[in-house]
Amino acid sequence: MSESRLVAGVDCSTQATKVVVCDAETGEVLREGRAPHPDGTQVDPAEWWKAWEIASDGLLDGVEAISIGGQQHGMVLLDEAGEVVHPAVLWNDTSSADATVELVSDLGGPAAWAEAVGSVPVPSFTVTKLRWVRTAAPEAAARASAVVLPHDWMTHRLAADRRGIEGITTDRGDASGTGWWSPASESYRPDLVELAFGRSLELPRVAGPAEIVGQTAFGAALAAGTGDNAAAALGLDLRPGDVAVSLGTSGTAFARSAHPTADPSGLVAGFADATGEYLPLVCTLNAARVLSATAELLGLDLDAFNDAALASSGSGGLVLLPYLDGERTPDLPHSTGLIYGFTRATAQPATMARAAVEGLLCGLADAVDALRAEGLPVQRVLLLGGAARSRAVQALAPALLGAEVVLPEPAEYVALGAARQAAWAVSGSEAPPTWTVPTGKPESPVMTDAEAAKVRALYAHVLSNTRPVLSTPYHR
């Protein structure tokens, strides 16, 4: 029997670096490692490299190719020598909220941005961080010669022959989240970099989906890499009619599309994917931590929290708008969480727990509806991420999301998608290898479609009537 060909995939996420080593033909995970990142919304990229060295230690013997899936949108500014001139500003840093308003207006409004790059910038987008850093850190901005993304920086750092900023690459999936690359035209808009930053910057070359862009010091081929959501879509092997709803640090709903999208409302970001197609996506800032924060408030561990939420026959009109860290979709960067319908009758642990789960899912249900509005079919929802393991989430999701829900087996799908890309890059094939994704189904739902409609209507009513308050900086 011949030995397996090995490939490695990396998820350089907000919270940790995760590494998987897989059989290139089947996708079976043979080795894996993990190391944490520092907390915060700005971080020295050197911390990612330290985490990579720890997470990959002892795993890479025999690995033929490697690919990096990285957190999208993070801004890494480099000087001519390739040295970092300012801490990387991550996707969940909302310091650029005011700069975003200016920037959207400067180009002529949301519709102009949607036409230019398929998306309307929100504070998560890299282009808004460029506008912010001009005034927030002028000395660092003056030293900057290039701007790259986290996965670009990690891929370049792994290259054995790296020289300054020469030869840095990105891919279309990650480039589409910057705000200066157009999925429709498959090209950069350097004028938008100048609009944001006041002058031009070097931008990484956009590599093809299955391109080999270099070689590591340990002899492995370097695949192009991609953004985390595009990598997850590849790891899940999303098909037409599938929508992935991921409940991690952030919440995302995304689907593959054969055509680019451009939503002038800004709800749907018109991203590209890692295969040559497109990945319309809706992202919220608040997901799994809504449940953990509410559980901590109630003095419950997560198992007891789920028991409490499932023991309640409903939230009794209690609504939680779960904007604990501000919000990206809807675009409310200055908002905080809000509780509506708080009475003596609803001031119960079970009711509070149920309202937290319903609030989290209502926000993602709005995201799925936004994809529907862009003409994307929603035949089934693949529910994944840490909060997808919640029994209460699983029980309420089918009715609130309005679709069949399946549960991919818990796995590191960003890292798996990166590994699948690496396998594709060295295979010479026109399409990625076929890797099986085991799935299950939620246990019996506890909510009817009629009950879900009432919950969603009340959630929409509360959001509509409190949005002016949530929009003001003084609310924080």
C-alpha positions as CSV (number, residue, x, y, z in Angstrom):
1,M,0.0,0.0,0.0
2,S,1.4,3.4,-1.0
3,E,1.8,6.1,1.7
4,S,-0.7,8.9,1.8
5,R,0.2,12.2,0.2
6,L,0.0,14.8,2.9
7,V,-1.2,18.4,2.8
8,A,-1.6,21.0,5.5
9,G,-4.2,23.7,6.1
10,V,-4.0,26.6,8.5
11,D,-6.7,28.7,10.0
12,C,-5.1,32.0,11.2
13,S,-8.3,33.2,12.9
14,T,-9.1,36.0,15.3
15,Q,-8.6,33.9,18.4
16,A,-6.1,31.1,17.4
17,T,-4.0,29.4,14.8
18,K,-5.2,26.0,14.0
19,V,-3.3,23.5,11.8
20,V,-4.6,20.3,10.2
21,V,-2.5,17.7,8.2
22,C,-4.7,15.7,5.9
23,D,-4.6,12.9,3.4
24,A,-4.6,14.7,0.1
25,E,-7.0,12.2,-1.6
26,T,-9.6,11.7,1.1
27,G,-9.3,14.7,3.4
28,E,-8.9,12.5,6.5
29,V,-7.3,14.6,9.3
30,L,-4.2,12.8,10.4
31,R,-2.6,15.4,12.7
32,E,-3.7,18.7,14.2
33,G,-2.5,21.4,16.5
34,R,-3.6,24.7,17.9
35,A,-2.2,27.8,19.7
36,P,-4.0,30.9,20.9
37,H,-3.7,34.5,19.8
38,P,-3.7,37.5,22.1
39,D,-7.1,39.1,22.8
40,G,-7.9,42.4,21.3
41,T,-8.8,44.1,18.0
42,Q,-5.3,45.2,17.1
43,V,-2.3,42.8,17.3
44,D,1.3,42.5,16.2
45,P,1.4,40.0,13.3
46,A,4.5,38.5,15.0
47,E,2.0,36.9,17.4
48,W,0.4,35.0,14.6
49,W,3.9,33.6,13.6
50,K,4.6,32.6,17.2
51,A,1.2,30.8,17.3
52,W,2.0,29.1,14.0
53,E,5.3,27.8,15.3
54,I,3.6,26.3,18.4
55,A,0.6,24.9,16.5
56,S,2.6,23.3,13.7
57,D,5.4,21.9,15.9
58,G,6.0,18.3,15.0
59,L,3.2,18.1,12.4
60,L,4.8,18.9,9.1
61,D,7.0,15.9,8.3
62,G,6.2,14.7,4.9
63,V,3.8,17.6,4.1
64,E,3.8,18.2,0.3
65,A,1.8,21.5,0.2
66,I,0.3,24.0,2.6
67,S,-2.3,26.8,2.4
68,I,-3.3,29.6,4.8
69,G,-6.9,30.5,5.5
70,G,-6.9,33.9,7.3
71,Q,-9.2,36.2,9.1
72,Q,-10.6,38.6,6.5
73,H,-10.3,42.4,6.3
74,G,-7.4,42.8,8.8
75,M,-5.1,45.6,7.8
76,V,-1.3,44.9,7.8
77,L,0.8,47.9,6.8
78,L,4.4,47.2,5.7
79,D,7.4,49.4,4.8
80,E,9.7,48.9,1.8
81,A,11.7,46.3,3.7
82,G,8.5,44.3,4.6
83,E,8.5,45.3,8.2
84,V,5.2,45.9,10.0
85,V,4.7,49.6,10.8
86,H,1.5,49.5,12.9
87,P,-0.3,46.7,14.8
88,A,-2.6,44.8,12.5
89,V,-6.1,46.3,12.7
90,L,-8.5,43.4,12.8
91,W,-12.0,43.0,11.2
92,N,-13.7,43.4,14.6
93,D,-12.1,46.8,15.4
94,T,-14.8,49.5,14.9
95,S,-12.4,52.5,15.3
96,S,-13.1,53.3,11.7
97,A,-16.8,53.8,12.1
98,D,-16.7,57.6,11.5
99,A,-14.2,57.1,8.7
100,T,-16.6,54.7,7.1
101,V,-19.3,57.3,6.9
102,E,-17.0,59.8,5.3
103,L,-15.6,57.2,2.8
104,V,-19.0,56.0,1.6
105,S,-20.1,59.6,1.1
106,D,-16.8,60.5,-0.7
107,L,-17.5,58.0,-3.6
108,G,-21.1,59.0,-3.9
109,G,-23.0,56.8,-1.5
110,P,-23.7,53.1,-1.0
111,A,-24.9,52.4,-4.6
112,A,-21.6,53.7,-6.0
113,W,-19.6,51.4,-3.8
114,A,-21.8,48.4,-4.6
115,E,-21.2,49.1,-8.3
116,A,-17.5,49.6,-7.9
117,V,-16.6,46.6,-5.7
118,G,-19.8,44.6,-5.1
119,S,-20.0,45.6,-1.4
120,V,-20.8,48.7,0.7
121,P,-18.0,49.3,3.2
122,V,-18.7,48.9,6.9
123,P,-16.0,49.4,9.6
124,S,-14.8,45.8,9.2
125,F,-13.6,46.5,5.7
126,T,-9.9,47.1,5.2
127,V,-10.5,50.2,3.1
128,T,-12.1,52.0,6.0
129,K,-9.1,51.1,8.2
130,L,-6.8,52.8,5.7
131,R,-8.9,56.0,6.0
132,W,-8.8,55.8,9.8
133,V,-5.0,55.2,10.2
134,R,-4.2,58.4,8.3
135,T,-5.2,60.5,11.2
136,A,-5.0,58.0,14.1
137,A,-1.4,57.0,13.4
138,P,0.1,59.5,10.9
139,E,3.7,58.5,11.5
140,A,3.0,54.8,10.8
141,A,0.9,55.8,7.7
142,A,3.8,57.9,6.4
143,R,6.2,54.9,6.6
144,A,3.8,52.5,4.8
145,S,4.7,51.2,1.4
146,A,2.3,48.3,1.1
147,V,-1.0,47.0,2.6
148,V,-1.7,43.3,2.8
149,L,-4.1,41.0,4.6
150,P,-3.4,38.5,7.4
151,H,-3.3,35.5,5.2
152,D,-1.1,37.4,2.7
153,W,1.4,38.2,5.4
154,M,1.5,34.7,6.8
155,T,1.9,33.2,3.3
156,H,4.8,35.6,2.5
157,R,6.4,34.9,5.9
158,L,6.4,31.2,5.1
159,A,8.1,31.6,1.7
160,A,11.7,30.6,1.8
161,D,12.8,33.3,-0.7
162,R,10.9,36.3,0.6
163,R,12.5,39.7,0.0
164,G,10.8,42.7,1.5
165,I,7.4,43.3,-0.1
166,E,8.5,41.8,-3.4
167,G,6.4,38.9,-4.6
168,I,3.6,39.1,-2.0
169,T,0.4,37.5,-3.2
170,T,-3.2,37.3,-2.2
171,D,-6.2,35.5,-3.7
172,R,-9.6,36.7,-5.1
173,G,-11.5,35.5,-2.0
174,D,-9.6,37.6,0.5
175,A,-9.0,40.5,-1.9
176,S,-12.8,40.8,-2.3
177,G,-13.1,41.8,1.3
178,T,-10.7,44.8,1.1
179,G,-13.0,47.3,-0.6
180,W,-10.6,47.9,-3.4
181,W,-10.9,44.8,-5.5
182,S,-13.9,44.1,-7.8
183,P,-15.2,40.6,-8.1
184,A,-17.2,41.6,-11.2
185,S,-14.1,42.9,-13.1
186,E,-11.6,40.7,-11.3
187,S,-9.4,43.7,-10.8
188,Y,-8.1,46.2,-8.3
189,R,-9.5,49.7,-8.0
190,P,-6.3,51.5,-6.9
191,D,-8.2,54.8,-7.1
192,L,-10.1,53.6,-4.0
193,V,-6.9,53.0,-2.1
194,E,-5.9,56.6,-2.9
195,L,-9.4,57.8,-1.9
196,A,-9.0,56.2,1.5
197,F,-5.3,56.7,2.2
198,G,-4.5,59.8,0.2
199,R,-1.8,58.2,-1.9
200,S,-1.1,54.8,-3.6
201,L,0.2,51.7,-1.9
202,E,1.7,48.5,-3.2
203,L,-0.9,45.8,-3.4
204,P,-0.3,42.0,-3.5
205,R,-0.7,40.1,-6.8
206,V,-3.9,38.2,-7.0
207,A,-3.0,34.5,-7.5
208,G,-5.3,32.0,-9.1
209,P,-7.3,29.6,-7.0
210,A,-5.1,26.5,-7.6
211,E,-1.8,28.4,-8.1
212,I,1.4,27.5,-6.3
213,V,2.9,30.8,-5.2
214,G,6.1,29.7,-3.5
215,Q,7.9,27.1,-1.4
216,T,8.5,26.9,2.3
217,A,11.9,26.4,4.0
218,F,10.8,22.8,4.8
219,G,10.2,22.1,1.1
220,A,6.4,22.2,0.9
221,A,4.6,24.0,-2.0
222,L,2.8,27.2,-0.9
223,A,-0.8,27.4,-2.3
224,A,-2.5,30.8,-2.7
225,G,-4.5,30.7,0.5
226,T,-7.7,32.6,1.0
227,G,-10.0,34.4,3.4
228,D,-11.6,32.4,6.3
229,N,-15.1,32.3,4.9
230,A,-14.0,31.3,1.4
231,A,-11.8,28.6,3.0
232,A,-14.8,27.4,5.1
233,A,-17.0,27.2,1.9
234,L,-14.3,25.0,0.3
235,G,-14.0,22.8,3.4
236,L,-17.8,22.4,3.5
237,D,-17.9,21.7,-0.2
238,L,-20.9,24.1,-0.5
239,R,-23.3,23.3,-3.4
240,P,-26.0,25.4,-5.1
241,G,-28.9,25.7,-2.7
242,D,-26.7,25.4,0.4
243,V,-26.3,28.3,2.8
244,A,-23.7,28.0,5.6
245,V,-24.6,29.7,8.8
246,S,-21.6,29.9,11.1
247,L,-21.9,30.8,14.7
248,G,-18.4,31.6,16.0
249,T,-17.0,34.8,17.3
250,S,-18.9,36.4,14.5
251,G,-22.0,35.1,12.8
252,T,-22.0,34.6,9.0
253,A,-24.4,33.4,6.4
254,F,-22.9,32.7,3.0
255,A,-23.6,30.8,-0.2
256,R,-21.9,30.0,-3.5
257,S,-23.0,31.8,-6.6
258,A,-22.1,31.5,-10.2
259,H,-22.5,35.3,-10.6
260,P,-21.2,38.3,-8.7
261,T,-23.7,40.2,-6.5
262,A,-23.9,43.9,-5.7
263,D,-26.3,44.8,-2.9
264,P,-26.7,48.6,-2.6
265,S,-28.3,48.2,0.8
266,G,-25.0,46.9,2.2
267,L,-26.5,43.9,3.9
268,V,-24.9,41.4,1.5
269,A,-21.2,41.7,0.8
270,G,-20.5,40.6,-2.8
271,F,-17.3,38.5,-2.1
272,A,-15.5,36.1,-4.4
273,D,-14.8,32.5,-3.3
274,A,-11.7,30.3,-3.6
275,T,-12.8,28.4,-6.7
276,G,-13.3,31.1,-9.3
277,E,-17.0,31.7,-8.4
278,Y,-18.6,34.0,-5.9
279,L,-19.5,34.0,-2.2
280,P,-22.3,36.5,-1.3
281,L,-22.1,36.9,2.5
282,V,-23.7,38.5,5.5
283,C,-21.7,39.0,8.6
284,T,-22.7,39.9,12.2
285,L,-20.3,40.8,14.9
286,N,-22.2,39.0,17.6
287,A,-22.7,35.2,17.7
288,A,-21.5,32.6,20.2
289,R,-20.5,35.1,22.8
290,V,-24.1,36.2,23.1
291,L,-24.9,32.9,24.6
292,S,-21.8,32.7,26.8
293,A,-22.3,36.3,28.1
294,T,-26.0,35.6,28.9
295,A,-25.1,32.3,30.6
296,E,-22.5,34.1,32.7
297,L,-25.1,36.8,33.6
298,L,-27.5,34.1,34.7
299,G,-24.8,32.3,36.7
300,L,-25.2,29.1,34.5
301,D,-22.7,26.9,32.7
302,L,-23.6,26.3,29.1
303,D,-25.3,23.0,29.7
304,A,-27.5,24.5,32.3
305,F,-28.1,27.5,30.0
306,N,-29.3,25.2,27.2
307,D,-31.6,23.3,29.7
308,A,-33.1,26.6,30.8
309,A,-33.7,27.8,27.2
310,L,-35.4,24.5,26.3
311,A,-37.4,24.4,29.5
312,S,-39.1,27.7,28.6
313,S,-42.2,27.5,26.4
314,G,-41.2,30.8,24.9
315,S,-39.7,34.1,25.6
316,G,-43.0,35.6,26.6
317,G,-42.4,38.8,24.5
318,L,-38.9,39.3,25.9
319,V,-36.6,40.4,23.0
320,L,-32.8,40.6,23.1
321,L,-31.1,42.7,20.4
322,P,-27.7,41.0,20.7
323,Y,-25.4,43.8,19.8
324,L,-23.0,43.3,22.7
325,D,-19.9,44.5,20.7
326,G,-21.6,47.0,18.4
327,E,-22.9,45.5,15.1
328,R,-21.8,45.1,11.5
329,T,-25.1,43.9,10.0
330,P,-27.2,45.9,10.5
331,D,-24.6,48.6,10.4
332,L,-24.8,49.8,14.0
333,P,-21.1,50.1,15.1
334,H,-22.0,52.3,18.1
335,S,-24.8,50.1,19.4
336,T,-25.0,48.0,22.6
337,G,-27.3,45.1,23.5
338,L,-30.9,46.0,24.3
339,I,-33.6,44.1,26.2
340,Y,-37.3,44.8,25.4
341,G,-40.3,43.4,27.3
342,F,-38.6,43.0,30.6
343,T,-41.3,42.5,33.3
344,R,-41.6,40.5,36.5
345,A,-43.0,37.7,34.5
346,T,-40.2,37.6,32.0
347,A,-37.4,38.2,34.5
348,Q,-36.7,34.5,34.8
349,P,-33.5,32.6,33.9
350,A,-35.4,30.3,31.4
351,T,-37.0,33.2,29.7
352,M,-33.8,35.2,29.5
353,A,-31.9,32.2,28.1
354,R,-34.6,31.6,25.5
355,A,-34.6,35.3,24.4
356,A,-30.8,35.1,24.0
357,V,-31.0,32.1,21.7
358,E,-33.9,33.7,19.8
359,G,-32.1,37.0,19.4
360,L,-29.0,35.4,18.1
361,L,-30.9,33.3,15.5
362,C,-33.2,36.2,14.5
363,G,-30.2,38.2,13.5
364,L,-28.9,35.3,11.3
365,A,-32.4,34.7,10.0
366,D,-32.4,38.2,8.7
367,A,-29.0,37.4,7.1
368,V,-30.4,34.3,5.3
369,D,-33.4,36.4,4.1
370,A,-31.0,39.0,2.7
371,L,-29.3,36.2,0.6
372,R,-32.8,35.1,-0.6
373,A,-33.5,38.7,-1.6
374,E,-30.4,38.5,-3.9
375,G,-32.0,35.6,-5.7
376,L,-30.0,32.8,-4.0
377,P,-32.0,29.6,-3.4
378,V,-32.0,28.3,0.2
379,Q,-32.7,24.6,0.2
380,R,-30.8,23.7,3.3
381,V,-28.8,25.5,6.0
382,L,-25.5,24.0,7.1
383,L,-25.2,25.1,10.8
384,L,-21.7,25.2,12.1
385,G,-19.4,26.9,14.6
386,G,-19.1,26.7,18.4
387,A,-22.7,27.9,19.1
388,A,-24.1,25.4,16.6
389,R,-23.4,22.7,19.2
390,S,-25.9,24.3,21.5
391,R,-29.0,22.1,21.9
392,A,-31.2,25.1,22.2
393,V,-29.8,26.6,19.0
394,Q,-30.3,23.4,17.1
395,A,-33.9,23.0,18.4
396,L,-34.9,26.6,17.4
397,A,-32.9,27.0,14.2
398,P,-35.1,25.2,11.6
399,A,-38.2,27.3,12.3
400,L,-36.4,30.6,12.7
401,L,-34.2,30.1,9.7
402,G,-37.0,28.8,7.6
403,A,-35.2,25.9,6.0
404,E,-34.0,22.4,6.5
405,V,-31.0,22.4,8.9
406,V,-28.2,20.0,8.8
407,L,-25.2,19.8,11.1
408,P,-21.8,19.2,9.6
409,E,-19.7,17.1,11.9
410,P,-17.7,19.5,14.2
411,A,-14.4,20.2,12.5
412,E,-12.0,23.0,11.7
413,Y,-13.6,23.8,8.3
414,V,-11.4,26.9,7.6
415,A,-8.3,24.8,8.1
416,L,-9.8,21.9,6.2
417,G,-10.7,24.2,3.3
418,A,-7.2,25.5,3.2
419,A,-5.8,21.9,3.1
420,R,-8.2,21.1,0.3
421,Q,-6.9,24.1,-1.6
422,A,-3.3,22.9,-1.0
423,A,-4.3,19.4,-2.3
424,W,-5.9,21.0,-5.4
425,A,-2.7,23.1,-6.1
426,V,-0.4,20.0,-6.3
427,S,-2.9,17.7,-8.0
428,G,-2.9,19.4,-11.4
429,S,-6.7,18.9,-11.6
430,E,-9.2,21.4,-12.9
431,A,-11.3,21.1,-9.7
432,P,-10.6,20.5,-6.0
433,P,-10.5,16.9,-4.8
434,T,-13.8,15.5,-3.5
435,W,-13.7,15.2,0.3
436,T,-16.8,13.9,2.1
437,V,-18.4,16.1,4.8
438,P,-20.3,14.0,7.3
439,T,-23.6,15.6,8.5
440,G,-26.3,15.0,11.0
441,K,-29.7,16.5,11.8
442,P,-30.9,18.4,14.8
443,E,-33.1,16.7,17.4
444,S,-36.8,17.4,17.4
445,P,-37.5,21.1,17.0
446,V,-39.4,22.9,19.8
447,M,-40.8,25.8,17.7
448,T,-43.5,25.8,15.1
449,D,-43.4,28.0,12.0
450,A,-46.2,30.1,13.3
451,E,-44.4,30.7,16.6
452,A,-41.2,31.6,14.7
453,A,-43.1,34.1,12.6
454,K,-44.4,35.9,15.8
455,V,-40.9,35.9,17.3
456,R,-39.3,37.3,14.2
457,A,-42.0,40.0,13.7
458,L,-41.5,41.2,17.3
459,Y,-37.7,41.2,16.8
460,A,-38.1,43.3,13.7
461,H,-40.5,45.7,15.4
462,V,-38.1,46.3,18.3
463,L,-35.2,46.8,16.0
464,S,-37.1,49.2,13.7
465,N,-38.3,51.3,16.7
466,T,-35.0,51.5,18.6
467,R,-32.6,51.9,15.6
468,P,-32.3,55.7,16.0
469,V,-31.1,55.2,19.6
470,L,-28.8,52.3,18.7
471,S,-27.2,54.4,15.9
472,T,-26.0,57.2,18.0
473,P,-22.4,57.2,19.5
474,Y,-23.8,58.4,22.8
475,H,-25.7,55.1,23.2
476,R,-22.3,53.5,24.1
